Amino acid sequence: MTQTSHTFQTEVTQLLQLMIHSLYSEREIFLRELVSNASDACDKLRFKALTDHALLAGDEDLKVKVRADTEAGTLTIEDNGIGLTEADAIEHLGTIAKSGTKEFVAGLQDAQKTDVAGMIGQFGVGFYSAFMVADKIVVESRAAGASSDDGVRWESTGDGSYNTESIARPQRGTTITLHLKDDAKEFADGWRLRSLVKKYSDYVGYPIMLPKQPTGDEEKDKAAEGELEQVNSGQALWTRPRADITDEQYKEFYQGACHQWDDPATRIHVNVEGTLEFTLLLFIPSQKPMDLFNGTKSRGLSLYVKRVFIMDDCEELLPEYLRFVRGVVDSDDLPLNVSREILQENAVVTKLRQQITKRVLDHLKKLATSEDDEERKLFATIEDQFGAVLREGLVNDMANKDAIQPLVRYRSTWTETQEPPEDAPALKTSITDYIERMPEGQEKIYYVSAASLAAAKASPHLEGFVKKGYEVLYLVDPVDEWVASNLGEIEGKQLASVAKGAAELGDDDDTKKALEEKQEGYKDFLGFCQESLGDGIKEVRLTARLTDSPCCLVADEGGMSTNMEEMMRRFGQDVPTQSRILELNPEHPLVQSLQQRHGSDSEGLGDYIAVLRDQALLAEGARIADPAAFAKKITAIMTSAVS
């Protein structure tokens, strides 16, 4: 047969080098990944055979075989699943099509900060983990339905290239042979392999067969030589009674079947009977995946119908804002030949989605409102990882808005003054608790949006509100301002940005009158400021919003905040030109001095006003239109001051 040489995709080459040199201490996970791939191959064949039974070709007993040859130093994992064509081998073993590969490689390069071993499962690159223990890998396969002459052999030493050739192969399925490295010969030991199968793959729904181990009885051992026996339990975990399943078994299922790398934060395991009959085994991770916000498809819920695997990543079963949930849904009411197209229009799926969503939200509410400190800490951990995603539901799922709202948490000017519970994330507040703390006279829920918590805390827009005793929420996730602007109100209270519109601080009539009188006295100076700054500033006015800062910039009530403008620019969106309002603090010595100078000597005053405006932009984390001009003005002012 003619052998063809190929070059690995660049990302694969980088991945192999990093994996081989970074994961020595946890390399046993390679067996979990290869057995999982073999199980997936059996799942795919079983599903396809529902409509084309001939694919089974009389070999309906799907299984995975694991054999070791200690003398040859090889380990073989074999399945009789869907198999590969030569084109499949090139596509699936020579390239990584899954989005997020760059993030994966970047994560591996930072081994001290990332759980690099677990990331293998997260990014679906488990096959390559075999190179941690093997210096050569040979894959022989034949696709179901193909002739015996249409097999393929794929082999590589992980050096940047691989070879393929057509071969004759009588049986369908795939055989992977690992030529073990000298320091990996432990994986040719039968007892070691058995322990790893039980540890990582006991949940697999197909028999995992290994050679019988010696008993010490020479006659019996000789008679049993070459015989295989099933090592895993083979029963779908979710079909077993909850009382019979240990926490460790749940964890193993989560990490193996759900391809997760962390420990589950919490789980939901229910069997529902009635109008709808289904079983749920759902997990909420303790750590968010790297691709949570980049729009790529990650492994979510797997759909089974009467214990028959149908598909992974079944998006129709959960709304987008619960995309972090992992696990299995097993329905008794869907047809076995269901497809993604059918799922989109199936009434049973709609009811399933409603039920699953309700159970997840109810479970989270139970944790959030629990009287048990540990359960509340657990919810705080989940919210810390996935709260920003959950908040999307306030706008995207109006039917469940009232169920989501009690789960929403924010840091605020109040929470930053409190001590968080021990071993818990930073303290956050619910909207309900915020409203309960509102002092008399406060009618709105106030927030400040910024690109980071530090920028939010430093915002000059907070000053007057904090002095008045009004709590201000810190909205620092990209989704937050979008939610606030779309939501309008929560629990009958309007959401209001402290950086938009006039500051409504409930001042008494005397205070308001005093500000109006000062506004009149500053009229000429304010007019000069507006004329000097030009079209970029819609209005210059005095404010009671500030206590320590000389000025700030605000948007109209319905305008776009600076933070939203910056976020749109980062996403490549066109940002419309927007004139802002410059507010001056009449109690600040600098503003008073500039106003007095305008009455006597206005030379250079325009530059001072421009610097004030640019400082206001910097204070809220915005960009300056002309940094060079700003630097030049600062230099001139400093030169004049020290001369």
NUNUVEX-574217 format. One line per 3 residues: number of its first residue (from 1); their letters; for each residue z, y, x of C-alpha. Coordinates in Angstrom, 1 decimal, always signed. Layout:
! residues N
NUM = a = Z Y X  ...;
! end
This chain:
! residues 643
1 = mtq = +0.0 +0.0 +0.0  -0.7 +3.6 +1.2  +2.3 +5.6 +2.0;
4 = tsh = +2.3 +9.3 +1.2  +4.6 +11.8 +3.0  +6.1 +14.8 +1.2;
7 = tfq = +8.3 +17.7 +2.1  +11.5 +18.4 +0.2  +11.8 +21.6 -1.8;
10 = tev = +13.5 +24.3 +0.4  +16.6 +24.2 -1.8  +16.9 +20.4 -1.5;
13 = tql = +16.8 +20.6 +2.3  +19.6 +23.3 +2.2  +21.5 +21.2 -0.3;
16 = lql = +21.3 +18.0 +1.8  +22.5 +19.7 +5.0  +25.4 +21.4 +3.3;
19 = mih = +26.4 +18.3 +1.3  +26.3 +16.0 +4.3  +28.4 +18.3 +6.4;
22 = sly = +30.8 +19.8 +3.8  +32.1 +16.9 +1.6  +33.3 +14.2 +3.9;
25 = ser = +36.8 +14.0 +2.4  +35.5 +13.4 -1.2  +32.3 +11.5 -0.6;
28 = eif = +33.4 +8.6 -2.8  +32.1 +10.5 -5.8  +28.5 +9.5 -4.9;
31 = lre = +29.1 +6.2 -6.7  +30.2 +8.0 -9.9  +27.0 +10.0 -9.8;
34 = lvs = +24.6 +7.1 -9.2  +26.3 +5.0 -11.9  +26.2 +7.9 -14.3;
37 = nas = +22.4 +8.4 -13.5  +21.9 +4.7 -14.2  +23.7 +4.9 -17.5;
40 = dac = +21.6 +7.9 -18.5  +18.5 +5.9 -17.7  +19.7 +3.2 -20.1;
43 = dkl = +20.5 +5.8 -22.7  +17.0 +7.2 -22.5  +15.4 +3.8 -22.9;
46 = rfk = +17.6 +2.9 -25.8  +16.7 +6.1 -27.5  +13.0 +5.7 -26.9;
49 = alt = +13.1 +2.1 -28.0  +14.2 +3.2 -31.5  +10.6 +4.2 -32.2;
52 = dha = +8.9 +1.9 -29.6  +10.8 -1.4 -29.5  +8.1 -2.9 -27.2;
55 = lla = +9.6 -0.8 -24.3  +12.4 -3.3 -24.1  +9.9 -6.1 -23.5;
58 = gde = +12.5 -8.9 -24.2  +15.0 -7.4 -21.8  +17.4 -5.8 -24.3;
61 = dlk = +20.6 -6.4 -22.4  +21.0 -3.0 -20.7  +23.3 -3.0 -17.8;
64 = vkv = +24.0 -1.5 -14.3  +24.4 -3.8 -11.3  +26.2 -2.9 -8.1;
67 = rad = +25.9 -5.2 -5.1  +26.9 -4.8 -1.4  +25.6 -6.6 +1.7;
70 = tea = +28.3 -6.3 +4.4  +26.1 -7.9 +7.1  +23.1 -5.6 +6.4;
73 = gtl = +25.4 -2.6 +5.7  +23.7 -1.8 +2.4  +24.8 -0.9 -1.1;
76 = tie = +22.5 -1.4 -4.1  +22.8 +0.2 -7.6  +20.3 -1.3 -10.1;
79 = dng = +19.6 -0.6 -13.8  +17.1 -1.8 -16.3  +16.7 +1.5 -18.0;
82 = igl = +13.8 +3.9 -18.5  +12.5 +3.7 -14.9  +10.3 +6.2 -13.0;
85 = tea = +6.6 +6.6 -12.3  +5.5 +7.9 -9.0  +5.1 +11.4 -10.5;
88 = dai = +8.6 +11.2 -11.9  +10.0 +10.2 -8.4  +8.3 +13.2 -6.8;
91 = ehl = +9.5 +15.6 -9.6  +13.1 +14.4 -9.9  +13.9 +13.3 -6.4;
94 = gti = +12.0 +15.8 -4.4  +12.8 +19.0 -6.2  +15.7 +20.6 -8.1;
97 = aks = +14.3 +22.1 -11.3  +17.6 +23.1 -12.7  +18.3 +26.8 -12.7;
100 = gtk = +21.4 +27.8 -10.7  +20.5 +26.0 -7.5  +20.9 +29.2 -5.4;
103 = efv = +24.4 +29.6 -6.8  +25.2 +26.0 -6.0  +24.0 +26.3 -2.4;
106 = agl = +25.9 +29.6 -2.1  +29.0 +27.9 -3.4  +28.8 +25.1 -1.0;
109 = qda = +28.5 +27.6 +1.9  +31.9 +29.0 +0.8  +33.8 +25.7 +0.9;
112 = qkt = +37.2 +27.4 +1.2  +36.8 +29.2 -2.1  +35.0 +26.7 -4.2;
115 = dva = +35.6 +23.1 -5.4  +32.4 +22.0 -3.7  +32.7 +18.3 -4.5;
118 = gmi = +33.0 +19.0 -8.2  +30.0 +21.3 -8.2  +27.7 +18.3 -7.6;
121 = gqf = +28.3 +17.2 -11.2  +28.2 +20.8 -12.5  +24.7 +21.4 -11.2;
124 = gvg = +23.2 +18.0 -11.9  +22.3 +17.1 -8.3  +24.3 +13.9 -8.1;
127 = fys = +21.6 +11.7 -6.6  +21.7 +13.7 -3.3  +25.4 +13.0 -2.9;
130 = afm = +24.3 +9.5 -1.7  +23.2 +11.1 +1.6  +26.9 +11.7 +2.3;
133 = vad = +27.3 +7.9 +2.9  +23.8 +6.8 +3.7  +21.4 +7.6 +6.5;
136 = kiv = +18.5 +6.2 +4.6  +17.9 +5.7 +0.9  +15.2 +3.6 -0.7;
139 = ves = +14.4 +3.9 -4.4  +12.2 +1.3 -6.1  +11.4 +1.8 -9.8;
142 = raa = +9.0 +0.9 -12.6  +8.8 +2.9 -15.8  +9.3 +1.1 -19.1;
145 = gas = +6.0 +0.2 -20.6  +4.1 +0.4 -17.3  +2.4 -2.7 -15.8;
148 = sdd = +4.0 -4.6 -12.9  +1.5 -3.1 -10.5  +2.6 +0.5 -11.3;
151 = gvr = +5.9 +0.5 -9.5  +6.9 +3.1 -6.9  +8.9 +3.1 -3.7;
154 = wes = +10.6 +6.4 -2.6  +12.5 +6.6 +0.7  +14.0 +9.3 +2.8;
157 = tgd = +16.5 +9.7 +5.7  +17.5 +13.2 +4.4  +15.7 +14.9 +7.2;
160 = gsy = +13.6 +17.3 +5.1  +10.9 +14.9 +4.0  +10.4 +11.7 +2.0;
163 = nte = +7.7 +9.1 +1.5  +6.3 +7.5 -1.7  +4.0 +4.5 -2.2;
166 = sia = +2.8 +2.4 -5.1  +4.3 -1.1 -5.2  +4.3 -4.2 -7.4;
169 = rpq = +7.6 -4.6 -9.3  +8.0 -7.3 -11.9  +11.0 -5.7 -13.8;
172 = rgt = +11.4 -2.2 -15.2  +14.2 +0.1 -14.2  +15.4 +1.4 -10.9;
175 = tit = +17.0 +0.0 -7.8  +18.6 +2.4 -5.3  +19.4 +0.9 -1.9;
178 = lhl = +21.7 +2.9 +0.4  +21.7 +2.0 +4.1  +25.3 +3.0 +4.8;
181 = kdd = +26.3 +5.1 +7.8  +28.6 +3.5 +10.3  +31.6 +5.4 +9.1;
184 = ake = +30.8 +4.6 +5.4  +30.9 +0.8 +5.7  +34.0 +0.8 +3.5;
187 = fad = +31.7 +1.2 +0.5  +30.3 -2.3 +1.1  +33.7 -3.8 +0.3;
190 = gwr = +33.8 -5.5 -3.1  +37.4 -4.5 -3.9  +36.8 -0.9 -2.9;
193 = lrs = +33.7 -0.7 -5.2  +35.6 -2.2 -8.1  +38.4 +0.4 -7.7;
196 = lvk = +35.9 +3.2 -7.7  +34.1 +1.9 -10.8  +37.3 +1.7 -12.7;
199 = kys = +38.4 +5.1 -11.4  +35.2 +7.0 -12.3  +33.0 +4.9 -14.6;
202 = dyv = +35.3 +2.8 -16.8  +34.0 +4.9 -19.8  +30.4 +4.0 -19.3;
205 = gyp = +29.0 +2.4 -22.5  +26.9 -0.3 -20.6  +28.3 -3.2 -18.6;
208 = iml = +28.7 -2.4 -14.9  +28.3 -5.7 -13.1  +29.7 -6.6 -9.7;
211 = pkq = +29.8 -9.9 -7.8  +32.9 -12.0 -8.6  +35.5 -11.6 -5.9;
214 = ptg = +36.9 -14.5 -3.9  +40.0 -16.2 -5.5  +41.0 -18.1 -2.4;
217 = dee = +39.9 -21.4 -4.0  +37.1 -22.4 -1.7  +35.5 -24.8 -4.2;
220 = kdk = +35.6 -22.3 -7.1  +34.4 -19.4 -4.9  +31.4 -21.4 -3.7;
223 = aae = +30.5 -22.3 -7.3  +30.7 -18.7 -8.4  +28.8 -17.3 -5.4;
226 = gel = +26.2 -14.8 -6.6  +27.6 -14.6 -10.1  +28.2 -11.1 -11.5;
229 = eqv = +31.0 -10.0 -13.9  +31.6 -6.9 -15.9  +34.1 -4.5 -14.3;
232 = nsg = +34.3 -1.6 -16.7  +35.8 -1.7 -20.2  +32.5 -0.7 -21.7;
235 = qal = +33.9 +0.8 -24.9  +33.1 +4.3 -25.8  +36.4 +6.2 -25.3;
238 = wtr = +36.1 +8.3 -28.4  +36.0 +5.2 -30.6  +39.5 +4.1 -29.4;
241 = pra = +42.8 +5.1 -31.1  +44.2 +8.2 -29.5  +47.5 +6.4 -28.9;
244 = dit = +45.8 +3.9 -26.7  +44.2 +6.5 -24.4  +46.1 +8.0 -21.5;
247 = deq = +45.8 +11.6 -20.2  +44.2 +10.2 -17.0  +41.6 +8.3 -19.0;
250 = yke = +40.7 +11.4 -20.9  +40.4 +13.3 -17.6  +38.2 +10.6 -16.1;
253 = fyq = +35.9 +10.7 -19.2  +35.8 +14.5 -19.1  +34.8 +14.6 -15.4;
256 = gac = +32.4 +11.6 -15.6  +30.7 +11.7 -19.0  +30.8 +15.5 -19.3;
259 = hqw = +29.8 +16.0 -15.6  +32.7 +18.4 -15.0  +34.4 +19.2 -11.8;
262 = ddp = +37.7 +20.7 -12.9  +40.6 +19.3 -15.1  +40.3 +19.9 -18.8;
265 = atr = +42.6 +22.7 -20.1  +42.9 +21.0 -23.6  +41.2 +18.5 -25.8;
268 = ihv = +40.4 +17.9 -29.5  +40.0 +14.2 -30.5  +39.6 +13.7 -34.2;
271 = nve = +38.0 +11.1 -36.5  +36.9 +12.6 -39.8  +36.2 +10.6 -42.9;
274 = gtl = +35.0 +11.8 -46.3  +31.9 +13.8 -47.3  +31.0 +13.9 -43.6;
277 = eft = +32.0 +11.1 -41.2  +32.1 +11.9 -37.6  +34.2 +11.6 -34.4;
280 = lll = +34.9 +14.5 -32.1  +36.1 +14.3 -28.5  +35.9 +17.9 -27.2;
283 = fip = +37.3 +19.5 -24.1  +37.8 +23.1 -23.1  +37.5 +23.4 -19.3;
286 = sqk = +40.1 +25.1 -17.2  +37.5 +26.9 -15.1  +34.3 +28.6 -16.2;
289 = pmd = +31.0 +27.4 -14.7  +28.9 +29.6 -12.5  +26.1 +29.8 -15.0;
292 = lfn = +28.2 +30.9 -18.0  +26.5 +34.3 -18.4  +23.1 +33.8 -16.9;
295 = gtk = +21.4 +32.3 -19.9  +20.7 +28.9 -18.4  +21.2 +25.7 -20.3;
298 = srg = +24.3 +23.8 -19.2  +25.5 +20.5 -20.4  +27.5 +21.1 -23.6;
301 = lsl = +27.9 +18.6 -26.4  +26.3 +15.1 -26.3  +25.2 +13.8 -29.7;
304 = yvk = +25.6 +10.2 -30.7  +24.7 +8.6 -34.0  +26.7 +5.5 -34.8;
307 = rvf = +27.6 +5.1 -31.1  +23.9 +5.4 -30.1  +23.1 +8.1 -27.6;
310 = imd = +20.7 +10.7 -29.0  +20.7 +13.7 -26.7  +22.7 +15.8 -24.2;
313 = dce = +23.2 +19.5 -24.6  +22.9 +19.6 -28.3  +22.9 +23.4 -28.9;
316 = ell = +22.7 +23.0 -32.7  +26.3 +21.7 -32.9  +28.0 +24.8 -31.7;
319 = pey = +27.4 +28.6 -31.8  +26.4 +30.3 -28.6  +29.8 +31.9 -28.1;
322 = lrf = +31.4 +28.4 -27.8  +29.0 +27.2 -25.2  +31.8 +26.5 -22.8;
325 = vrg = +33.1 +23.6 -24.9  +32.2 +20.1 -23.6  +32.4 +16.7 -25.1;
328 = vvd = +30.9 +14.2 -27.6  +30.0 +14.3 -31.3  +29.4 +10.9 -32.9;
331 = sdd = +28.0 +11.2 -36.5  +27.6 +8.4 -39.1  +25.4 +10.6 -41.3;
334 = lpl = +22.4 +11.5 -39.2  +19.3 +9.2 -38.8  +18.9 +7.4 -35.5;
337 = nvs = +15.5 +9.0 -35.0  +16.8 +12.5 -35.2  +15.0 +15.1 -32.9;
340 = rei = +15.8 +18.6 -31.9  +13.2 +19.9 -34.5  +14.9 +17.8 -37.2;
343 = lqe = +18.3 +19.0 -36.2  +17.3 +22.7 -36.7  +16.6 +22.0 -40.4;
346 = nav = +19.1 +19.3 -41.2  +21.8 +20.1 -43.8  +24.2 +17.6 -42.2;
349 = vtk = +23.9 +19.4 -38.9  +24.7 +22.7 -40.5  +27.9 +21.2 -42.0;
352 = lrq = +28.8 +19.5 -38.8  +28.4 +22.8 -36.9  +30.7 +24.5 -39.4;
355 = qit = +33.3 +21.8 -39.1  +33.2 +21.7 -35.3  +33.4 +25.4 -35.0;
358 = krv = +36.3 +25.6 -37.4  +38.2 +22.9 -35.5  +37.7 +24.6 -32.1;
361 = ldh = +38.8 +28.0 -33.4  +41.8 +26.4 -35.3  +42.9 +24.6 -32.1;
364 = lkk = +42.7 +27.8 -30.1  +44.7 +29.7 -32.7  +47.3 +26.9 -32.7;
367 = lat = +47.7 +27.4 -28.9  +47.7 +31.2 -29.2  +50.4 +31.4 -31.9;
370 = sed = +52.5 +28.5 -30.7  +56.2 +28.8 -30.4  +56.0 +26.7 -27.2;
373 = dee = +55.8 +28.8 -24.1  +53.6 +26.3 -22.3  +51.0 +26.2 -25.1;
376 = rkl = +50.8 +30.0 -25.1  +50.4 +30.0 -21.3  +47.6 +27.4 -21.8;
379 = fat = +45.8 +29.7 -24.2  +46.2 +32.6 -21.8  +44.5 +30.5 -19.1;
382 = ied = +41.6 +29.6 -21.5  +41.2 +33.2 -22.6  +41.2 +34.4 -19.1;
385 = qfg = +38.3 +32.1 -18.3  +36.3 +32.3 -21.6  +37.6 +35.3 -23.5;
388 = avl = +34.5 +37.4 -22.8  +32.3 +34.7 -24.2  +34.5 +34.2 -27.2;
391 = reg = +34.3 +37.9 -28.1  +30.6 +37.6 -28.5  +31.4 +35.8 -31.8;
394 = lvn = +32.9 +38.9 -33.3  +29.3 +40.2 -33.6  +27.3 +37.0 -33.6;
397 = dma = +29.2 +35.0 -36.1  +30.4 +37.3 -39.0  +31.3 +34.2 -41.1;
400 = nkd = +34.1 +33.4 -38.5  +34.9 +36.9 -37.5  +38.4 +36.7 -39.1;
403 = aiq = +39.1 +33.5 -37.3  +37.9 +34.8 -33.9  +39.6 +38.2 -34.1;
406 = plv = +43.2 +36.8 -33.6  +42.0 +35.1 -30.4  +40.7 +38.3 -28.8;
409 = ryr = +42.8 +39.7 -25.9  +42.5 +42.8 -23.7  +44.5 +44.4 -20.9;
412 = stw = +45.7 +47.9 -21.8  +47.7 +50.8 -20.6  +50.7 +49.1 -22.2;
415 = tet = +50.2 +45.6 -20.7  +50.0 +47.0 -17.2  +53.6 +48.2 -17.5;
418 = qep = +54.8 +44.7 -18.6  +55.8 +41.7 -16.4  +53.5 +38.7 -17.2;
421 = ped = +55.0 +35.3 -17.8  +55.6 +33.2 -14.7  +52.6 +31.2 -13.6;
424 = apa = +50.4 +32.8 -16.2  +47.4 +35.1 -16.0  +47.9 +38.9 -16.3;
427 = lkt = +49.4 +39.9 -19.6  +46.9 +40.9 -22.4  +47.4 +42.1 -25.9;
430 = sit = +45.9 +41.0 -29.2  +44.6 +43.7 -31.6  +47.3 +42.8 -34.1;
433 = dyi = +50.0 +43.5 -31.6  +48.3 +46.7 -30.5  +48.3 +47.9 -34.1;
436 = erm = +52.0 +47.1 -34.5  +52.8 +49.2 -31.5  +50.8 +52.2 -32.7;
439 = peg = +53.0 +55.3 -33.0  +53.1 +57.4 -36.1  +50.1 +59.7 -36.3;
442 = qek = +47.7 +57.4 -34.4  +44.9 +56.3 -36.7  +42.4 +54.7 -34.3;
445 = iyy = +42.3 +51.9 -31.8  +41.4 +53.6 -28.5  +39.6 +52.0 -25.6;
448 = vsa = +38.0 +53.0 -22.3  +35.0 +51.0 -20.9  +34.4 +50.7 -17.2;
451 = asl = +32.7 +48.3 -14.7  +36.1 +47.1 -13.4  +39.8 +47.2 -14.2;
454 = aaa = +40.4 +49.6 -11.3  +37.8 +52.0 -12.6  +39.2 +51.8 -16.1;
457 = kas = +42.7 +52.6 -14.8  +41.5 +55.5 -12.8  +39.5 +57.1 -15.6;
460 = phl = +40.5 +60.7 -16.2  +39.7 +60.2 -19.9  +43.0 +58.3 -20.4;
463 = egf = +45.3 +61.2 -19.3  +45.9 +63.0 -22.6  +46.1 +59.7 -24.6;
466 = vkk = +48.7 +58.2 -22.3  +50.8 +61.5 -22.3  +50.7 +61.4 -26.1;
469 = gye = +52.0 +57.8 -26.1  +48.7 +56.2 -27.4  +47.9 +52.8 -25.9;
472 = vly = +44.3 +52.5 -24.6  +42.5 +49.1 -24.2  +40.6 +48.4 -21.0;
475 = lvd = +37.1 +47.1 -21.9  +35.8 +45.9 -18.5  +33.6 +42.9 -19.4;
478 = pvd = +29.9 +43.7 -20.0  +30.1 +42.3 -23.5  +33.1 +44.4 -24.6;
481 = ewv = +31.5 +47.8 -25.2  +28.6 +46.1 -27.0  +31.1 +44.3 -29.3;
484 = asn = +33.1 +47.5 -29.9  +30.0 +49.6 -30.8  +28.7 +46.9 -33.1;
487 = lge = +32.0 +46.1 -34.7  +33.1 +49.6 -35.7  +36.6 +48.6 -36.9;
490 = ieg = +39.2 +45.8 -36.7  +41.9 +45.3 -39.3  +40.9 +48.5 -41.1;
493 = kql = +41.3 +50.6 -37.9  +38.3 +52.3 -36.3  +37.5 +51.6 -32.7;
496 = asv = +37.1 +54.8 -30.7  +36.2 +55.4 -27.1  +38.4 +57.9 -25.2;
499 = akg = +35.2 +59.0 -23.4  +33.2 +60.0 -26.6  +33.5 +62.9 -29.0;
502 = aae = +36.4 +65.3 -29.2  +39.8 +64.1 -28.3  +41.8 +63.6 -31.5;
505 = lgd = +45.3 +63.5 -30.2  +47.1 +64.6 -33.4  +48.1 +67.9 -31.8;
508 = ddd = +50.1 +70.3 -34.0  +48.5 +73.5 -35.4  +50.1 +75.7 -32.7;
511 = tkk = +48.6 +73.6 -29.9  +45.2 +73.6 -31.5  +45.3 +77.3 -32.0;
514 = ale = +46.3 +77.9 -28.4  +43.3 +75.8 -27.2  +41.0 +77.8 -29.5;
517 = ekq = +42.3 +81.1 -28.1  +41.8 +79.9 -24.6  +38.3 +78.7 -25.5;
520 = egy = +37.5 +82.3 -26.6  +39.0 +83.7 -23.4  +36.9 +81.4 -21.3;
523 = kdf = +33.7 +82.0 -23.3  +31.8 +83.9 -20.6  +32.9 +81.4 -17.9;
526 = lgf = +31.9 +78.4 -20.0  +28.6 +80.0 -20.7  +28.0 +80.6 -17.0;
529 = cqe = +28.9 +76.9 -16.3  +26.4 +75.6 -18.8  +23.7 +77.9 -17.6;
532 = slg = +24.4 +76.9 -14.0  +24.3 +73.2 -14.7  +21.1 +73.3 -16.7;
535 = dgi = +19.7 +70.7 -19.2  +21.8 +67.8 -17.9  +24.9 +69.2 -19.6;
538 = kev = +24.7 +69.7 -23.4  +27.9 +71.7 -23.6  +30.9 +73.0 -21.5;
541 = rlt = +34.2 +73.3 -23.4  +37.9 +73.2 -22.9  +39.9 +70.1 -23.7;
544 = arl = +43.4 +68.8 -24.3  +42.2 +65.4 -23.2  +43.2 +66.0 -19.5;
547 = tds = +46.6 +66.5 -17.9  +46.0 +65.9 -14.2  +42.3 +66.1 -13.6;
550 = pcc = +40.3 +69.4 -13.7  +37.4 +68.0 -15.7  +35.6 +65.0 -17.2;
553 = lva = +32.3 +64.2 -18.8  +32.1 +62.8 -22.3  +29.3 +61.6 -24.6;
556 = deg = +28.7 +62.5 -28.2  +30.5 +60.4 -30.8  +27.4 +58.2 -31.2;
559 = gms = +26.2 +58.5 -27.6  +26.0 +56.0 -24.9  +28.8 +55.7 -22.3;
562 = tnm = +28.1 +55.9 -18.6  +29.3 +52.3 -18.3  +26.7 +51.2 -20.8;
565 = eem = +24.0 +53.2 -19.0  +24.8 +51.5 -15.7  +24.8 +48.1 -17.3;
568 = mrr = +21.4 +48.7 -18.8  +20.0 +49.7 -15.5  +21.4 +46.6 -13.8;
571 = fgq = +19.5 +44.5 -16.4  +16.3 +46.5 -15.7  +16.3 +48.4 -19.0;
574 = dvp = +14.9 +51.9 -19.4  +17.8 +54.2 -20.0  +17.0 +57.3 -22.1;
577 = tqs = +17.9 +60.7 -20.7  +21.2 +61.7 -22.2  +22.9 +65.1 -22.0;
580 = ril = +26.7 +64.9 -21.6  +29.5 +67.3 -22.4  +31.6 +68.7 -19.5;
583 = eln = +35.2 +69.2 -20.5  +37.5 +71.4 -18.5  +41.3 +71.3 -18.3;
586 = peh = +42.4 +75.0 -18.8  +45.9 +74.1 -17.4  +44.5 +72.9 -14.0;
589 = plv = +44.9 +75.5 -11.1  +41.3 +74.8 -9.9  +39.8 +75.6 -13.3;
592 = qsl = +41.9 +78.7 -13.6  +40.9 +79.9 -10.1  +37.2 +79.3 -10.8;
595 = qqr = +37.5 +81.2 -14.1  +39.2 +84.1 -12.4  +36.6 +84.2 -9.6;
598 = hgs = +33.9 +84.3 -12.3  +35.3 +87.6 -13.4  +35.3 +89.2 -10.0;
601 = dse = +33.0 +87.3 -7.5  +30.5 +84.7 -8.7  +28.8 +84.1 -5.4;
604 = glg = +28.6 +80.4 -4.7  +30.4 +79.6 -8.0  +27.4 +77.6 -9.2;
607 = dyi = +27.9 +75.2 -6.3  +31.6 +74.7 -7.1  +30.7 +73.9 -10.7;
610 = avl = +28.1 +71.4 -9.6  +30.6 +69.7 -7.4  +33.1 +69.5 -10.3;
613 = rdq = +30.5 +67.8 -12.4  +29.6 +65.3 -9.7  +33.2 +64.6 -9.1;
616 = all = +33.6 +63.8 -12.8  +30.7 +61.4 -12.5  +32.3 +59.7 -9.5;
619 = aeg = +35.7 +59.4 -11.2  +34.2 +57.4 -14.0  +32.1 +55.1 -11.7;
622 = ari = +28.7 +56.7 -12.5  +26.0 +57.5 -10.0  +25.2 +61.0 -8.8;
625 = adp = +21.6 +62.2 -9.3  +21.4 +63.8 -5.8  +24.0 +62.4 -3.3;
628 = aaf = +22.5 +64.4 -0.4  +22.9 +67.7 -2.3  +26.5 +66.8 -3.2;
631 = akk = +27.4 +66.0 +0.4  +25.8 +69.3 +1.5  +27.8 +71.3 -1.0;
634 = ita = +31.1 +69.6 +0.0  +30.4 +70.3 +3.7  +29.7 +74.0 +2.9;
637 = imt = +32.9 +74.3 +0.9  +35.0 +72.5 +3.6  +33.5 +74.7 +6.3;
640 = sav = +34.3 +77.8 +4.3  +37.9 +76.6 +3.7  +38.7 +75.9 +7.4;
643 = s = +36.9 +78.9 +8.9;
! end
